[in-house]
């Protein structure tokens, strides 16, 4: 199944040879099945050396992956949510797809500086003076 290509979107497809899977024992519920069958999946993907990803997507993916990436730029996703090996494998591939889709998003447009309107400035100052008046009335009454 690791030899199947992973389709991210219409421009990005990760070839099957770039993905490496390793099956390990998983803890959690499952009775004796947990002790006998290696159901957890470790999916390895070399982001740094991947020819499938553009440079900008690689940089964003490395930043988003954080501690899941080794010093060599290899991403490891561990999936052990489910009791079956096949569902864990699908889960790991789906999580890799989500990460790369998030890394491929275009950056948000830059913020345009705007000035406050005259009426909003007047409202703010009126509110401010009203607050000051309320606080002034809280003091001790002045004896005249």
One Martini backbone bead per residue (centre of mass of N, CA, C, O) as a GRO file, in nm:
protein
  144
    1UNK     BB    1   0.054   0.064  -0.016
    2UNK     BB    2   0.311   0.252  -0.021
    3UNK     BB    3   0.322   0.238  -0.346
    4UNK     BB    4   0.108   0.432  -0.346
    5UNK     BB    5   0.001   0.717  -0.438
    6UNK     BB    6  -0.027   1.057  -0.309
    7UNK     BB    7  -0.300   1.267  -0.329
    8UNK     BB    8  -0.331   1.603  -0.270
    9UNK     BB    9  -0.356   1.750  -0.554
   10UNK     BB   10  -0.342   1.862  -0.880
   11UNK     BB   11  -0.011   1.928  -0.829
   12UNK     BB   12   0.025   1.708  -0.589
   13UNK     BB   13   0.237   1.411  -0.593
   14UNK     BB   14   0.321   1.126  -0.410
   15UNK     BB   15   0.526   0.889  -0.433
   16UNK     BB   16   0.559   0.568  -0.315
   17UNK     BB   17   0.884   0.567  -0.276
   18UNK     BB   18   0.876   0.809  -0.051
   19UNK     BB   19   0.732   0.602   0.127
   20UNK     BB   20   0.758   0.476   0.468
   21UNK     BB   21   0.679   0.175   0.643
   22UNK     BB   22   0.609   0.091   0.992
   23UNK     BB   23   0.548  -0.176   1.220
   24UNK     BB   24   0.406  -0.160   1.550
   25UNK     BB   25   0.344  -0.179   1.865
   26UNK     BB   26   0.041  -0.126   2.044
   27UNK     BB   27  -0.142   0.019   2.263
   28UNK     BB   28  -0.420  -0.040   2.441
   29UNK     BB   29  -0.691  -0.149   2.320
   30UNK     BB   30  -0.738  -0.531   2.244
   31UNK     BB   31  -0.591  -0.715   2.414
   32UNK     BB   32  -0.407  -0.966   2.278
   33UNK     BB   33  -0.374  -0.824   2.004
   34UNK     BB   34  -0.163  -0.612   2.101
   35UNK     BB   35   0.069  -0.831   2.168
   36UNK     BB   36   0.077  -0.969   1.860
   37UNK     BB   37   0.008  -0.710   1.681
   38UNK     BB   38   0.120  -0.480   1.437
   39UNK     BB   39  -0.072  -0.177   1.414
   40UNK     BB   40   0.118   0.040   1.413
   41UNK     BB   41   0.216   0.339   1.232
   42UNK     BB   42   0.514   0.441   1.054
   43UNK     BB   43   0.556   0.737   0.869
   44UNK     BB   44   0.790   0.813   0.615
   45UNK     BB   45   0.912   1.152   0.506
   46UNK     BB   46   1.123   1.319   0.280
   47UNK     BB   47   1.112   1.647   0.248
   48UNK     BB   48   1.391   1.755   0.156
   49UNK     BB   49   1.416   1.520  -0.099
   50UNK     BB   50   1.160   1.595  -0.246
   51UNK     BB   51   1.036   1.619  -0.584
   52UNK     BB   52   0.716   1.690  -0.533
   53UNK     BB   53   0.805   1.954  -0.385
   54UNK     BB   54   0.814   2.264  -0.336
   55UNK     BB   55   1.008   2.480  -0.161
   56UNK     BB   56   0.782   2.628  -0.004
   57UNK     BB   57   0.641   2.372   0.102
   58UNK     BB   58   0.880   2.256   0.252
   59UNK     BB   59   0.920   2.489   0.453
   60UNK     BB   60   0.632   2.480   0.573
   61UNK     BB   61   0.635   2.181   0.663
   62UNK     BB   62   0.874   2.199   0.858
   63UNK     BB   63   0.740   2.410   1.041
   64UNK     BB   64   0.470   2.251   1.107
   65UNK     BB   65   0.594   1.977   1.220
   66UNK     BB   66   0.844   2.014   1.394
   67UNK     BB   67   0.919   1.743   1.604
   68UNK     BB   68   0.858   1.527   1.361
   69UNK     BB   69   1.137   1.623   1.264
   70UNK     BB   70   1.434   1.566   1.166
   71UNK     BB   71   1.749   1.681   1.092
   72UNK     BB   72   1.715   1.552   0.786
   73UNK     BB   73   1.392   1.590   0.704
   74UNK     BB   74   1.222   1.359   0.849
   75UNK     BB   75   0.902   1.247   0.860
   76UNK     BB   76   0.697   1.135   1.146
   77UNK     BB   77   0.407   0.928   1.150
   78UNK     BB   78   0.194   0.823   1.413
   79UNK     BB   79  -0.047   0.545   1.404
   80UNK     BB   80  -0.288   0.429   1.688
   81UNK     BB   81  -0.612   0.453   1.696
   82UNK     BB   82  -0.646   0.176   1.575
   83UNK     BB   83  -0.674  -0.186   1.550
   84UNK     BB   84  -0.597  -0.160   1.251
   85UNK     BB   85  -0.360  -0.139   1.011
   86UNK     BB   86  -0.519  -0.009   0.776
   87UNK     BB   87  -0.640   0.236   0.931
   88UNK     BB   88  -0.366   0.351   1.021
   89UNK     BB   89  -0.254   0.397   0.739
   90UNK     BB   90  -0.474   0.597   0.647
   91UNK     BB   91  -0.429   0.801   0.874
   92UNK     BB   92  -0.136   0.877   0.808
   93UNK     BB   93  -0.189   0.974   0.515
   94UNK     BB   94  -0.396   1.193   0.594
   95UNK     BB   95  -0.205   1.362   0.775
   96UNK     BB   96  -0.004   1.426   0.551
   97UNK     BB   97  -0.201   1.568   0.364
   98UNK     BB   98  -0.282   1.797   0.559
   99UNK     BB   99  -0.001   1.918   0.596
  100UNK     BB  100   0.051   1.984   0.291
  101UNK     BB  101  -0.197   2.159   0.245
  102UNK     BB  102  -0.119   2.373   0.456
  103UNK     BB  103   0.162   2.437   0.317
  104UNK     BB  104   0.019   2.521   0.026
  105UNK     BB  105  -0.089   2.764   0.122
  106UNK     BB  106  -0.137   3.076   0.087
  107UNK     BB  107  -0.063   3.363   0.190
  108UNK     BB  108  -0.173   3.615   0.344
  109UNK     BB  109  -0.269   3.911   0.308
  110UNK     BB  110  -0.176   4.211   0.357
  111UNK     BB  111  -0.215   4.460   0.571
  112UNK     BB  112  -0.415   4.741   0.575
  113UNK     BB  113  -0.395   5.057   0.653
  114UNK     BB  114  -0.614   5.232   0.876
  115UNK     BB  115  -0.830   5.486   0.957
  116UNK     BB  116  -1.016   5.631   1.169
  117UNK     BB  117  -1.301   5.762   1.205
  118UNK     BB  118  -1.446   6.039   1.323
  119UNK     BB  119  -1.684   5.904   1.476
  120UNK     BB  120  -1.509   5.696   1.634
  121UNK     BB  121  -1.344   5.903   1.787
  122UNK     BB  122  -1.584   6.048   1.924
  123UNK     BB  123  -1.695   5.798   2.071
  124UNK     BB  124  -1.442   5.738   2.237
  125UNK     BB  125  -1.426   6.014   2.386
  126UNK     BB  126  -1.707   6.005   2.512
  127UNK     BB  127  -1.663   5.741   2.670
  128UNK     BB  128  -1.418   5.842   2.830
  129UNK     BB  129  -1.556   6.082   2.974
  130UNK     BB  130  -1.776   5.912   3.107
  131UNK     BB  131  -1.586   5.740   3.279
  132UNK     BB  132  -1.454   5.975   3.433
  133UNK     BB  133  -1.716   6.071   3.567
  134UNK     BB  134  -1.780   5.813   3.724
  135UNK     BB  135  -1.510   5.808   3.887
  136UNK     BB  136  -1.545   6.088   4.021
  137UNK     BB  137  -1.819   6.005   4.179
  138UNK     BB  138  -1.671   5.791   4.377
  139UNK     BB  139  -1.584   5.983   4.558
  140UNK     BB  140  -1.572   6.199   4.794
  141UNK     BB  141  -1.754   6.419   4.934
  142UNK     BB  142  -1.763   6.757   4.919
  143UNK     BB  143  -1.718   7.002   5.162
  144UNK     BB  144  -1.889   7.337   5.170
   0.00000   0.00000   0.00000
